[in-house]
Amino acid sequence: MAYWYPPGTGLAPAPAAPTGGVGAVIAAAVTAVWAVTVTVALQVVGWLVDQVLITTGSAAPGWAYPVGAVANAALVAVPAVLLATLARAPGVRAAG
């Protein structure tokens, strides 16, 4: 039930305290940088290994690419899920 307070009487309730802080925003930014860094690093390593194998006349085994993709997904998803579940600020939870 909403209450009406006459303007200028000072009876209006105090604004709610923020539920998040600078730490949550920093955690979201670090998680984003982590996701990009891990993805680029794994792609570069996979490409280099593939190039070395091509140069030597070999081919990468068929399971190598799915394993790399699952490793990438796990390394990116764990911090994102932690951020989404542990953060209190709604915006940060949505970013996780």
C-alpha positions as CSV (number, residue, x, y, z in Angstrom):
1,M,0.0,0.0,0.0
2,A,1.4,3.3,-1.0
3,Y,1.2,6.3,1.3
4,W,0.8,9.9,0.2
5,Y,3.0,12.5,2.0
6,P,2.2,16.2,1.6
7,P,5.0,18.0,-0.1
8,G,7.3,20.1,2.1
9,T,6.4,18.3,5.3
10,G,9.5,16.2,5.6
11,L,7.4,13.1,6.2
12,A,8.5,11.3,3.0
13,P,10.5,8.1,3.7
14,A,14.3,8.2,3.3
15,P,15.5,6.8,0.0
16,A,16.6,3.1,0.1
17,A,20.2,2.4,0.5
18,P,22.0,1.1,-2.6
19,T,22.3,-2.6,-2.7
20,G,25.6,-2.8,-4.6
21,G,28.8,-1.0,-4.5
22,V,32.0,-0.2,-6.4
23,G,33.3,-3.7,-5.6
24,A,30.5,-5.3,-7.5
25,V,31.1,-3.2,-10.6
26,I,34.8,-3.9,-10.4
27,A,34.1,-7.6,-10.2
28,A,31.8,-7.4,-13.3
29,A,34.6,-5.6,-15.2
30,V,37.2,-8.1,-14.1
31,T,34.9,-10.9,-15.1
32,A,34.4,-9.4,-18.6
33,V,38.2,-8.9,-19.1
34,W,38.8,-12.5,-17.9
35,A,36.3,-13.8,-20.4
36,V,37.9,-11.9,-23.3
37,T,41.4,-12.8,-22.3
38,V,40.7,-16.5,-21.8
39,T,38.9,-16.7,-25.1
40,V,41.6,-14.9,-27.1
41,A,44.4,-16.9,-25.4
42,L,42.8,-20.3,-26.1
43,Q,42.0,-19.4,-29.7
44,V,45.6,-18.3,-30.2
45,V,47.0,-21.4,-28.6
46,G,44.7,-23.6,-30.7
47,W,45.6,-21.9,-33.9
48,L,49.3,-22.1,-33.1
49,V,49.1,-25.9,-32.4
50,D,47.1,-26.4,-35.5
51,Q,49.7,-24.5,-37.6
52,V,52.5,-26.5,-36.1
53,L,50.6,-29.8,-36.9
54,I,49.9,-28.6,-40.4
55,T,53.6,-27.7,-40.9
56,T,54.7,-31.1,-39.7
57,G,52.2,-32.9,-42.0
58,S,49.9,-34.0,-39.2
59,A,46.3,-33.2,-38.4
60,A,44.8,-32.4,-35.1
61,P,42.7,-35.2,-33.6
62,G,39.0,-34.8,-34.0
63,W,38.4,-34.5,-30.3
64,A,40.8,-31.5,-29.8
65,Y,38.4,-28.8,-31.0
66,P,35.4,-29.9,-28.8
67,V,37.8,-30.2,-25.8
68,G,39.1,-26.7,-26.4
69,A,35.6,-25.3,-26.7
70,V,34.4,-27.0,-23.4
71,A,37.6,-25.7,-21.6
72,N,36.9,-22.2,-22.9
73,A,33.2,-22.4,-21.8
74,A,34.1,-23.7,-18.3
75,L,36.8,-21.1,-17.8
76,V,34.5,-18.3,-18.8
77,A,31.3,-19.6,-17.2
78,V,32.6,-20.2,-13.7
79,P,33.4,-16.6,-12.8
80,A,30.2,-15.4,-14.6
81,V,28.0,-17.8,-12.6
82,L,29.7,-16.7,-9.4
83,L,29.1,-13.1,-10.3
84,A,25.5,-13.8,-11.1
85,T,24.8,-15.6,-7.9
86,L,26.8,-13.7,-5.4
87,A,26.3,-10.1,-6.4
88,R,23.5,-8.2,-4.8
89,A,23.1,-5.3,-7.2
90,P,20.5,-6.2,-9.9
91,G,22.5,-4.7,-12.7
92,V,25.6,-6.6,-11.8
93,R,23.6,-9.8,-11.4
94,A,22.2,-9.3,-14.9
95,A,25.8,-8.8,-16.3
96,G,27.0,-12.0,-14.7
